[in-house]
Amino acid sequence: MGFVSVLAMAHKLVQDRVQPGDCAVDATVGNGIDTSVLCNLTGPKGAVFGFDVQETALQTAEQRVRRECGSAAQSLKLILASHEHMLQHLPAVYHGQAAAVMFNLGYLPNADSEETQRIITEPQSTLTALQASLTVLRPRGVLTIVVYPGHAGGAEEAEAVLAWAAQLPSATGQAMTYRMVQKPSAPYLIAVERR
Ligand SMILES: C[S@@+](CC[C@H](N)C(=O)[O-])C[C@H]1O[C@@H](n2cnc3c(N)ncnc32)[C@H](O)[C@@H]1O
């Protein structure tokens, strides 16, 4: 049968915790797969904030959410900005309220140009954004981070995220990994449940 994929596990952690009417954040919108999952969970009365530094990613994601989420698409606010500025873009009323914040690091998959694939998440801004996520999450809200050690720079970013999660005080949250240990260069999941 096999274990569920890393992406499916990230979705499961989110599905277990996000309810209709909740607030959630997709910190790396990309093609909008996670954004669509979040919109369908929060529903038309919820609020989903999605960040990406590429306009094309936001356009693709918007079309996907319109296609897949019906009236829940109205809950989505897409923001063309780096996730490290999450706190400035999220209205203060949502700080400490998000049920989930999702990161899927690396580059935009299936991008049609090499230039687009060169735009990757960077350790320093990722760590700033992860720290901001702790302010955004509500108690028992979940932070999911899919890391990609396989591409250039990805291993260093994965190590930095793992070290960040490992040093979190237990009063801040509980951190775990979900990883295929026979495949060290395969993507893996780091998740934090906020206390
Ligand atoms: C692996 S893709 C995300 C895939 C996406 N979650 C999906 O479901 O299709 C990574 C995305 O992160 C974006 N990105 C890179 N640096 C970023 C930053 N500083 N802030 C926000 N997004 C960033 C890239 O443009 C790319 O679209």
The ligand as a MOL file (V3000), in Angstrom:
LIG
                    3D

  0  0  0     0  0            999 V3000
M  V30 BEGIN CTAB
M  V30 COUNTS 27 29 0 0 0
M  V30 BEGIN ATOM
M  V30 1 C 7.0140 24.7510 -4.8040 0
M  V30 2 S 6.2290 26.2030 -5.3540 0 CHG=1
M  V30 3 C 4.7200 26.1760 -4.4460 0
M  V30 4 C 3.7240 25.1610 -4.9180 0
M  V30 5 C 2.3210 25.4290 -4.4580 0
M  V30 6 N 2.1620 25.3230 -3.0260 0
M  V30 7 C 1.2720 24.5910 -5.1760 0
M  V30 8 O 0.4220 24.0200 -4.5070 0
M  V30 9 O 1.2720 24.5610 -6.4010 0 CHG=-1
M  V30 10 C 7.1430 27.4990 -4.5580 0
M  V30 11 C 6.5950 28.8850 -4.8460 0
M  V30 12 O 7.2040 29.7820 -3.9110 0
M  V30 13 C 7.3040 31.0360 -4.5380 0
M  V30 14 N 8.2390 31.8760 -3.7790 0
M  V30 15 C 9.5970 31.9680 -3.8930 0
M  V30 16 N 10.0720 32.8490 -2.9840 0
M  V30 17 C 8.9910 33.3450 -2.3120 0
M  V30 18 C 8.8320 34.3000 -1.2660 0
M  V30 19 N 9.8940 34.9200 -0.7210 0
M  V30 20 N 7.5880 34.5700 -0.8180 0
M  V30 21 C 6.5000 33.9400 -1.3500 0
M  V30 22 N 6.5880 33.0060 -2.3350 0
M  V30 23 C 7.8250 32.7230 -2.8100 0
M  V30 24 C 7.7420 30.7000 -5.9440 0
M  V30 25 O 7.4700 31.7860 -6.8170 0
M  V30 26 C 6.9100 29.4430 -6.2320 0
M  V30 27 O 5.7240 29.7620 -6.9000 0
M  V30 END ATOM
M  V30 BEGIN BOND
M  V30 1 1 1 2
M  V30 2 1 2 3
M  V30 3 1 2 10
M  V30 4 1 3 4
M  V30 5 1 4 5
M  V30 6 1 5 6
M  V30 7 1 5 7
M  V30 8 2 7 8
M  V30 9 1 7 9
M  V30 10 1 10 11
M  V30 11 1 11 12
M  V30 12 1 11 26
M  V30 13 1 12 13
M  V30 14 1 13 14
M  V30 15 1 13 24
M  V30 16 1 14 15
M  V30 17 1 14 23
M  V30 18 2 15 16
M  V30 19 1 16 17
M  V30 20 1 17 18
M  V30 21 2 17 23
M  V30 22 1 18 19
M  V30 23 2 18 20
M  V30 24 1 20 21
M  V30 25 2 21 22
M  V30 26 1 22 23
M  V30 27 1 24 25
M  V30 28 1 24 26
M  V30 29 1 26 27
M  V30 END BOND
M  V30 END CTAB
M  END
